[in-house]
Amino acid sequence: MEEKFGSYIILQEFGDGGGGGDVWLAENEKDKGKKIEEKTMYVVKTLKKDFDETEGKCLNKEIKILNKLGEKNFIPKVYEYRKFNENDINKNYKEKPYYVMDLYSKGSLFYYASSKLLSESKHCKLLFKKIIEAFKYLHQEKHISHLDIKAENILFDKNFEPIIIDFGSAEEFTDPDKEIDLGSKLITKEYACPKLLKGKKYIPVKADIFSLGVLLFKLVTGGFGLWDILKNKPYEYLYTLIKENDIEGYWDALKKYYDSLPNERYKINLDFSDEFKELYIKMVAYEPLARPSLDDVLSDPWLKEINDIFENKEEKEKLEEEYKKEFSNLCEIIKKNDKEILLAEKIVNAGIITKSPGKKEKGLFEDMSIRPKKIPKDRMLINHYVKIEGYLYYENQIDFMNNLEKKIFYELGGACERLEENLKFKVDFGKNEENGITEMIIELFEYEDGGYLIEFLRTKGNIPDYYHYFKEIKELIKKVCFK
């Protein structure tokens, strides 16, 4: 029996929605039976099986806010939803609370920023202008602060227009200058202002502006300017320099920090324009009221080039076309340079195998090169997948698992725990203090035509470490399993 939420048929789990939520890839029941190219794909966000009242209220708030924001091109449209009913918290739900929005096929801003290819280009500045204008609408028109701004929470539609998602931590406000309490809010520490990190009262609008400053640095450099990426914690000394207005000392210390990092994958280019440096420092100022308004950001000298172009209608239209072309090219470069990152997009576009009880359906896969025997519904497609050729006979699987555990321990310093499911491992690098705390799940799925699809699921830890370990473990699996 197919799994449904309202009018939408679940095809495959698609990711972690944060705050106790799951995200599913789905199709509208009216599209069932159509060819893949004729279908419109959707995303269904639900609560997890063991959700509690707090998570239920959080989803209700997100639905309320999305509906309040209206139909803007940078806000996901909610097609259907079922709210959490707090009177039913102890009952066994037949249908979990959920809402449905579009699938945004070009991925999250995280991949593009992490490529370190945006720099201070015109299309980077135009993107930042679009993002700031979107948050200006949230703040000034709808009196809503997001409070979990990060590259992962900005998606791209087919035209590479930014879409803001994940309003589970958002707050409505009446006074933009009034401080509020943190409460039990979930935050992303790399992007959080000092008061949020310390659990103190904060001004929501100014907290968003701080996070947008961190996002600006991420866009231009691919890295962070206030976060110790190796120890996975705030770099207090760097922020003390900003607090004491020793800006020259800050940039010198930041350069020394990045020069000292042990691996090239962490390094970033710190050769910026003065206009960029000044805007960034203003946005991450220690005192909240010293941070600029979003109107100030939009009129900042760093965006003058774009603002001047916008004065001329023809030039503006030309820039918009160049923007789409540049991001389309960047998307292809990312796929070419790091195929594992966006292999998930290829899987999604090809379609998903579905399976009814006692009956295996044909599914939607056409490309056999990415068709495993199964991808269970409790897996996430937004994580890394990589295909390895070869075959493991059953009697060799125990040896393979034993050898992989030893290799991960002795070569990478990770504790590898074999899980009950076949060819599934949990790896924990938590004891490796130099590389932060990283935990991941590894699982192998057998292909119809031979070989294995390996899934790497990051569950804890900072993202640079995850990519490092992903690549290292992939090579170990090749050595251990397929010689």
BAKETOR-772128 format. One line per field, with one value per residue (C-alpha): residue number from 1; residue in three letters; x, y, z. Coordinates in nm, 2 decimals. Layout:
% BAKETOR-772128
num <- (NUM;...)
residu <- (ALA;...)
xx <- (X;...)
yy <- (Y;...)
zz <- (Z;...)
***
This chain:
% BAKETOR-772128
num <- (1;2;3;4;5;6;7;8;9;10;11;12;13;14;15;16;17;18;19;20;21;22;23;24;25;26;27;28;29;30;31;32;33;34;35;36;37;38;39;40;41;42;43;44;45;46;47;48;49;50;51;52;53;54;55;56;57;58;59;60;61;62;63;64;65;66;67;68;69;70;71;72;73;74;75;76;77;78;79;80;81;82;83;84;85;86;87;88;89;90;91;92;93;94;95;96;97;98;99;100;101;102;103;104;105;106;107;108;109;110;111;112;113;114;115;116;117;118;119;120;121;122;123;124;125;126;127;128;129;130;131;132;133;134;135;136;137;138;139;140;141;142;143;144;145;146;147;148;149;150;151;152;153;154;155;156;157;158;159;160;161;162;163;164;165;166;167;168;169;170;171;172;173;174;175;176;177;178;179;180;181;182;183;184;185;186;187;188;189;190;191;192;193;194;195;196;197;198;199;200;201;202;203;204;205;206;207;208;209;210;211;212;213;214;215;216;217;218;219;220;221;222;223;224;225;226;227;228;229;230;231;232;233;234;235;236;237;238;239;240;241;242;243;244;245;246;247;248;249;250;251;252;253;254;255;256;257;258;259;260;261;262;263;264;265;266;267;268;269;270;271;272;273;274;275;276;277;278;279;280;281;282;283;284;285;286;287;288;289;290;291;292;293;294;295;296;297;298;299;300;301;302;303;304;305;306;307;308;309;310;311;312;313;314;315;316;317;318;319;320;321;322;323;324;325;326;327;328;329;330;331;332;333;334;335;336;337;338;339;340;341;342;343;344;345;346;347;348;349;350;351;352;353;354;355;356;357;358;359;360;361;362;363;364;365;366;367;368;369;370;371;372;373;374;375;376;377;378;379;380;381;382;383;384;385;386;387;388;389;390;391;392;393;394;395;396;397;398;399;400;401;402;403;404;405;406;407;408;409;410;411;412;413;414;415;416;417;418;419;420;421;422;423;424;425;426;427;428;429;430;431;432;433;434;435;436;437;438;439;440;441;442;443;444;445;446;447;448;449;450;451;452;453;454;455;456;457;458;459;460;461;462;463;464;465;466;467;468;469;470;471;472;473;474;475;476;477;478;479;480;481;482;483)
residu <- (MET;GLU;GLU;LYS;PHE;GLY;SER;TYR;ILE;ILE;LEU;GLN;GLU;PHE;GLY;ASP;GLY;GLY;GLY;GLY;GLY;ASP;VAL;TRP;LEU;ALA;GLU;ASN;GLU;LYS;ASP;LYS;GLY;LYS;LYS;ILE;GLU;GLU;LYS;THR;MET;TYR;VAL;VAL;LYS;THR;LEU;LYS;LYS;ASP;PHE;ASP;GLU;THR;GLU;GLY;LYS;CYS;LEU;ASN;LYS;GLU;ILE;LYS;ILE;LEU;ASN;LYS;LEU;GLY;GLU;LYS;ASN;PHE;ILE;PRO;LYS;VAL;TYR;GLU;TYR;ARG;LYS;PHE;ASN;GLU;ASN;ASP;ILE;ASN;LYS;ASN;TYR;LYS;GLU;LYS;PRO;TYR;TYR;VAL;MET;ASP;LEU;TYR;SER;LYS;GLY;SER;LEU;PHE;TYR;TYR;ALA;SER;SER;LYS;LEU;LEU;SER;GLU;SER;LYS;HIS;CYS;LYS;LEU;LEU;PHE;LYS;LYS;ILE;ILE;GLU;ALA;PHE;LYS;TYR;LEU;HIS;GLN;GLU;LYS;HIS;ILE;SER;HIS;LEU;ASP;ILE;LYS;ALA;GLU;ASN;ILE;LEU;PHE;ASP;LYS;ASN;PHE;GLU;PRO;ILE;ILE;ILE;ASP;PHE;GLY;SER;ALA;GLU;GLU;PHE;THR;ASP;PRO;ASP;LYS;GLU;ILE;ASP;LEU;GLY;SER;LYS;LEU;ILE;THR;LYS;GLU;TYR;ALA;CYS;PRO;LYS;LEU;LEU;LYS;GLY;LYS;LYS;TYR;ILE;PRO;VAL;LYS;ALA;ASP;ILE;PHE;SER;LEU;GLY;VAL;LEU;LEU;PHE;LYS;LEU;VAL;THR;GLY;GLY;PHE;GLY;LEU;TRP;ASP;ILE;LEU;LYS;ASN;LYS;PRO;TYR;GLU;TYR;LEU;TYR;THR;LEU;ILE;LYS;GLU;ASN;ASP;ILE;GLU;GLY;TYR;TRP;ASP;ALA;LEU;LYS;LYS;TYR;TYR;ASP;SER;LEU;PRO;ASN;GLU;ARG;TYR;LYS;ILE;ASN;LEU;ASP;PHE;SER;ASP;GLU;PHE;LYS;GLU;LEU;TYR;ILE;LYS;MET;VAL;ALA;TYR;GLU;PRO;LEU;ALA;ARG;PRO;SER;LEU;ASP;ASP;VAL;LEU;SER;ASP;PRO;TRP;LEU;LYS;GLU;ILE;ASN;ASP;ILE;PHE;GLU;ASN;LYS;GLU;GLU;LYS;GLU;LYS;LEU;GLU;GLU;GLU;TYR;LYS;LYS;GLU;PHE;SER;ASN;LEU;CYS;GLU;ILE;ILE;LYS;LYS;ASN;ASP;LYS;GLU;ILE;LEU;LEU;ALA;GLU;LYS;ILE;VAL;ASN;ALA;GLY;ILE;ILE;THR;LYS;SER;PRO;GLY;LYS;LYS;GLU;LYS;GLY;LEU;PHE;GLU;ASP;MET;SER;ILE;ARG;PRO;LYS;LYS;ILE;PRO;LYS;ASP;ARG;MET;LEU;ILE;ASN;HIS;TYR;VAL;LYS;ILE;GLU;GLY;TYR;LEU;TYR;TYR;GLU;ASN;GLN;ILE;ASP;PHE;MET;ASN;ASN;LEU;GLU;LYS;LYS;ILE;PHE;TYR;GLU;LEU;GLY;GLY;ALA;CYS;GLU;ARG;LEU;GLU;GLU;ASN;LEU;LYS;PHE;LYS;VAL;ASP;PHE;GLY;LYS;ASN;GLU;GLU;ASN;GLY;ILE;THR;GLU;MET;ILE;ILE;GLU;LEU;PHE;GLU;TYR;GLU;ASP;GLY;GLY;TYR;LEU;ILE;GLU;PHE;LEU;ARG;THR;LYS;GLY;ASN;ILE;PRO;ASP;TYR;TYR;HIS;TYR;PHE;LYS;GLU;ILE;LYS;GLU;LEU;ILE;LYS;LYS;VAL;CYS;PHE;LYS)
xx <- (0.00;0.15;0.22;0.04;0.01;-0.31;-0.30;0.07;0.23;0.56;0.84;1.15;1.29;1.48;1.65;1.64;1.41;1.58;1.40;1.26;1.14;1.18;1.17;1.02;1.02;0.66;0.44;0.08;-0.16;-0.30;0.05;0.07;0.14;0.28;0.63;0.91;0.95;0.58;0.58;0.61;0.81;0.72;0.87;0.67;0.80;0.67;0.75;0.95;0.78;0.86;0.79;0.69;0.46;0.74;0.82;0.45;0.41;0.72;0.58;0.25;0.44;0.64;0.31;0.16;0.46;0.48;0.11;0.15;0.44;0.23;0.32;0.66;0.92;1.17;0.92;0.81;0.44;0.25;0.02;-0.13;-0.08;-0.20;-0.14;-0.04;-0.32;-0.18;-0.49;-0.38;-0.01;-0.05;-0.25;-0.11;-0.12;-0.24;-0.13;0.16;0.15;0.30;0.32;0.39;0.61;0.79;1.11;1.39;1.61;1.93;2.03;2.13;2.35;2.60;2.74;2.79;2.95;3.17;3.31;3.50;3.43;3.19;3.44;3.34;3.19;2.89;2.67;2.78;2.69;2.36;2.28;2.35;2.13;1.85;1.89;1.90;1.59;1.41;1.50;1.40;1.05;1.05;1.16;0.99;0.67;0.59;0.78;0.93;1.29;1.43;1.69;1.85;2.00;2.27;2.38;2.20;1.86;1.88;1.78;1.78;1.49;1.54;1.63;1.88;1.65;1.72;1.44;1.44;1.34;1.32;1.12;1.11;1.31;1.15;0.98;0.72;0.78;0.61;0.90;1.22;1.44;1.31;1.52;1.36;1.47;1.62;1.39;1.44;1.52;1.74;2.03;2.32;2.62;2.85;2.61;2.48;2.55;2.73;2.42;2.24;2.54;2.55;2.17;2.12;1.84;1.89;1.72;1.58;1.64;2.00;2.06;1.95;2.18;2.48;2.40;2.37;2.72;2.85;2.67;2.83;3.17;3.08;2.96;3.28;3.53;3.38;3.48;3.41;3.56;3.47;3.46;3.74;3.67;3.91;3.79;3.43;3.37;3.37;3.71;3.69;4.01;3.91;3.58;3.75;3.95;3.63;3.48;3.78;3.76;4.11;4.00;4.35;4.45;4.15;4.24;4.60;4.50;4.25;4.52;4.76;4.48;4.40;4.78;4.83;4.56;4.71;4.51;4.46;4.09;4.04;4.24;4.06;4.15;4.17;4.25;3.93;3.83;3.82;3.44;3.38;3.58;3.40;3.05;3.13;3.28;2.97;2.73;2.90;2.96;2.96;2.70;2.37;2.26;2.59;2.50;2.35;1.99;1.91;1.84;2.20;2.33;2.15;2.30;2.65;2.94;3.01;2.68;2.72;2.82;2.49;2.28;2.42;2.33;1.98;1.92;1.91;1.63;1.81;2.13;1.94;1.78;2.12;2.27;1.99;2.05;2.42;2.35;2.15;2.42;2.70;2.52;2.43;2.79;2.90;2.65;2.81;3.16;3.07;2.92;3.23;3.48;3.30;3.06;2.96;2.82;2.54;2.50;2.18;2.04;2.10;1.92;1.62;1.59;1.60;1.33;1.29;1.22;0.90;0.80;0.45;0.41;0.48;0.51;0.81;0.70;0.90;0.97;1.09;1.45;1.56;1.94;2.07;2.40;2.24;1.98;2.05;1.84;1.68;1.71;1.50;1.26;1.46;1.76;1.83;1.90;2.07;2.37;2.68;2.64;2.92;2.92;3.20;3.23;3.29;3.11;3.12;3.03;2.85;3.14;3.37;3.14;3.25;3.61;3.53;3.36;3.63;3.90;3.71;3.67;4.05;4.14;3.91;4.05;4.42;4.44;4.17;4.14;3.77;3.57;3.37;3.06;2.89;2.51;2.26;2.17;2.38;2.69;2.60;2.84;2.84;3.17;3.25;3.55;3.45;3.78;3.98;3.99;4.20;3.93;3.62;3.33;3.21;2.97;2.85;2.66;2.79;2.59;2.64;2.35;2.40;2.33;2.11;2.40;2.69;2.88;2.76;2.61;2.78;2.58;2.76;2.52;2.66;2.47;2.69;2.99;3.12;3.08;3.45;3.55;3.26;3.38;3.74;3.63;3.39;3.67;3.92;3.67;3.56;3.92;3.95;3.64;3.79;4.11;3.94;3.65;3.74;4.10)
yy <- (0.00;0.33;0.59;0.92;1.26;1.42;1.42;1.35;1.00;0.94;0.82;0.84;1.00;1.31;1.45;1.58;1.88;1.98;2.03;1.67;1.67;1.45;1.55;1.33;1.34;1.31;1.33;1.45;1.16;1.32;1.27;0.90;0.70;0.99;0.98;1.12;1.43;1.51;1.49;1.78;1.67;1.80;1.79;1.68;1.79;1.58;1.53;1.23;0.92;1.00;1.37;1.56;1.85;2.11;1.98;1.97;2.34;2.43;2.28;2.46;2.78;2.72;2.65;2.97;3.18;3.04;3.11;3.46;3.54;3.49;3.40;3.55;3.40;3.36;3.19;2.82;2.79;2.56;2.34;2.12;2.07;1.90;2.08;1.92;1.89;1.91;1.73;1.42;1.41;1.07;0.90;0.68;0.90;0.75;1.07;1.28;1.66;1.77;2.04;2.02;2.25;2.25;2.06;2.30;2.11;2.32;2.24;2.46;2.76;2.56;2.37;2.68;2.88;2.58;2.56;2.89;3.00;3.29;3.54;3.91;3.85;4.05;3.74;3.69;4.05;4.02;3.70;3.87;4.16;3.92;3.75;4.08;4.20;3.88;3.93;4.30;4.18;3.94;4.21;4.52;4.40;4.09;4.15;3.81;3.72;3.39;3.32;3.02;3.18;2.97;2.86;2.52;2.71;2.89;2.68;2.75;2.71;2.62;2.98;3.00;3.24;3.20;3.04;3.08;2.76;2.62;2.87;2.64;2.89;3.20;3.47;3.73;4.06;4.39;4.61;4.56;4.69;4.48;4.21;3.86;3.54;3.25;2.98;2.63;2.76;2.55;2.75;2.69;2.79;2.88;3.16;3.27;3.60;3.61;3.66;3.37;3.15;3.24;3.21;3.58;3.81;3.93;4.15;3.92;4.15;4.22;3.85;3.79;4.07;3.91;3.57;3.75;3.89;3.53;3.42;3.71;3.58;3.23;3.34;3.53;3.30;2.96;2.96;3.12;3.43;3.37;3.00;2.75;2.48;2.23;2.25;2.31;2.61;2.99;3.15;3.38;3.57;3.67;3.81;3.99;4.18;4.29;4.38;4.59;4.75;4.62;4.55;4.54;4.30;4.08;4.04;3.97;3.71;3.55;3.52;3.35;3.11;3.00;2.98;2.75;2.50;2.16;2.08;2.28;2.19;2.43;2.72;3.03;3.34;3.64;3.89;4.10;4.45;4.71;4.76;4.39;4.40;4.70;4.57;4.23;4.39;4.62;4.33;4.11;4.40;4.30;4.55;4.47;4.83;4.90;4.65;4.82;4.80;4.60;4.93;5.03;4.70;4.74;5.09;4.98;5.07;4.70;4.67;5.00;4.82;4.63;4.92;5.13;4.86;4.84;5.21;5.10;4.86;4.70;4.66;4.51;4.25;4.17;4.12;3.89;3.67;3.67;3.57;3.26;3.16;3.20;3.00;2.73;2.71;2.70;2.41;2.21;2.29;2.16;1.84;1.78;1.86;1.68;1.43;1.28;1.61;1.63;1.26;1.29;1.53;1.27;1.01;1.24;1.34;0.98;0.88;0.64;0.27;0.22;-0.10;-0.22;-0.50;-0.83;-0.66;-0.48;-0.21;-0.10;0.24;0.54;0.46;0.47;0.50;0.16;0.31;0.47;0.20;0.00;-0.30;-0.08;0.25;0.20;0.47;0.55;0.68;1.03;1.13;1.46;1.29;1.16;0.86;0.70;0.39;0.13;-0.16;-0.51;-0.78;-0.91;-1.27;-1.34;-1.53;-1.23;-0.97;-1.06;-1.02;-0.69;-0.55;-0.66;-0.51;-0.18;-0.14;-0.19;0.05;0.32;0.29;0.27;0.50;0.76;0.73;0.66;0.42;0.20;0.02;-0.24;-0.21;-0.48;-0.42;-0.58;-0.38;-0.08;0.10;0.39;0.58;0.82;1.05;1.22;1.13;1.30;1.65;1.80;1.74;1.83;1.59;1.40;1.11;0.94;0.63;0.43;0.17;-0.03;-0.11;-0.37;-0.28;-0.47;-0.50;-0.54;-0.30;-0.11;0.23;0.36;0.61;0.85;1.02;1.30;1.29;1.51;1.74;2.02;2.00;2.04;1.73;1.53;1.59;1.50;1.17;1.09;1.10;0.91;0.63;0.60;0.52;0.28;0.09;0.06;-0.09;-0.32;-0.43;-0.42;-0.48)
zz <- (0.00;-0.10;0.16;0.13;0.29;0.17;-0.21;-0.22;-0.27;-0.09;-0.32;-0.11;0.21;0.10;0.40;0.76;0.81;1.13;1.46;1.47;1.11;0.81;0.44;0.17;-0.21;-0.34;-0.64;-0.66;-0.70;-1.02;-1.17;-1.09;-1.41;-1.60;-1.75;-1.52;-1.75;-1.72;-1.34;-1.09;-0.79;-0.44;-0.09;0.21;0.55;0.84;1.21;1.31;1.45;1.81;1.79;2.10;2.18;2.14;1.79;1.70;1.80;1.61;1.28;1.34;1.38;1.06;0.86;1.01;0.91;0.56;0.50;0.65;0.42;0.11;-0.25;-0.30;-0.54;-0.25;-0.01;-0.05;-0.13;0.10;-0.11;0.17;0.54;0.85;1.17;1.50;1.75;2.10;2.24;2.05;2.17;2.35;2.06;1.79;1.48;1.16;0.98;1.11;1.09;0.76;0.49;0.12;-0.09;-0.43;-0.49;-0.57;-0.81;-0.81;-0.45;-0.16;-0.15;0.06;-0.23;-0.44;-0.16;-0.05;-0.41;-0.33;-0.69;-0.62;-0.48;-0.53;-0.88;-1.01;-0.98;-0.62;-0.54;-0.72;-0.53;-0.20;-0.30;-0.37;-0.03;0.15;-0.03;0.07;0.44;0.42;0.32;0.61;0.86;0.74;0.57;0.78;1.11;1.11;1.20;1.07;1.34;1.15;0.85;0.69;0.34;0.38;0.44;0.11;-0.19;-0.56;-0.80;-1.17;-1.25;-0.96;-0.76;-0.39;-0.18;0.20;0.39;0.75;0.95;1.26;1.47;1.33;1.55;1.49;1.65;1.71;1.82;1.60;1.88;2.17;2.32;2.37;2.54;2.35;2.50;2.36;2.01;1.78;1.63;1.40;1.60;1.31;1.21;1.56;1.71;2.06;2.26;2.10;2.16;2.52;2.57;2.66;2.55;2.19;1.93;1.66;1.36;1.46;1.52;1.16;1.03;1.21;1.05;0.71;0.77;0.83;0.52;0.32;0.43;0.33;-0.01;-0.09;0.06;0.11;0.48;0.81;0.97;1.34;1.37;1.46;1.20;1.35;1.70;1.60;1.83;1.82;1.78;2.08;2.02;1.67;1.79;2.08;1.82;1.65;1.99;2.07;1.73;1.64;1.28;1.13;1.40;1.32;0.95;1.04;1.30;1.05;0.79;1.04;1.14;0.79;0.70;0.99;0.89;0.81;0.49;0.17;0.17;0.46;0.31;0.17;-0.03;0.20;-0.08;-0.05;-0.15;0.13;0.07;0.14;0.46;0.59;0.51;0.67;0.99;1.03;0.99;1.26;1.50;1.87;1.98;1.81;1.76;1.58;1.30;0.99;0.89;0.57;0.39;0.48;0.35;0.02;-0.03;0.09;-0.14;-0.19;-0.39;-0.58;-0.90;-0.89;-0.78;-1.07;-1.32;-1.17;-1.27;-1.63;-1.72;-2.02;-1.82;-1.53;-1.76;-1.92;-1.57;-1.47;-1.78;-1.71;-1.35;-1.46;-1.70;-1.45;-1.18;-1.44;-1.54;-1.17;-1.11;-1.39;-1.26;-0.92;-1.06;-1.27;-0.99;-0.70;-0.86;-0.52;-0.39;-0.65;-0.74;-0.53;-0.79;-1.06;-0.86;-0.79;-1.15;-1.27;-1.02;-0.74;-0.71;-0.52;-0.34;-0.23;0.03;-0.16;-0.49;-0.65;-0.88;-1.19;-1.03;-1.22;-1.28;-1.65;-1.60;-1.49;-1.40;-1.09;-1.02;-0.70;-0.60;-0.34;-0.16;0.16;0.26;0.57;0.37;0.27;-0.08;0.00;0.14;-0.04;-0.27;-0.47;-0.69;-0.67;-0.92;-0.80;-0.60;-0.24;-0.20;0.12;0.28;0.21;0.38;0.73;0.63;0.46;0.77;1.00;0.78;0.73;1.11;1.16;0.87;1.00;1.35;1.27;0.97;1.06;1.44;1.43;1.63;1.38;1.51;1.30;1.30;1.28;0.92;0.65;0.55;0.77;1.00;1.25;1.26;1.54;1.53;1.86;2.03;1.77;1.92;1.64;1.39;1.59;1.65;1.34;1.33;1.01;0.90;0.61;0.42;0.10;-0.13;-0.41;-0.77;-1.01;-1.25;-1.01;-0.78;-0.48;-0.40;-0.09;0.12;0.36;0.60;0.83;1.16;1.38;1.35;1.13;0.76;0.64;0.86;0.71;0.35;0.46;0.62;0.34;0.08;0.31;0.39;0.03;-0.06;0.23;0.11;-0.24;-0.09;0.15;-0.07;-0.43;-0.53)
***
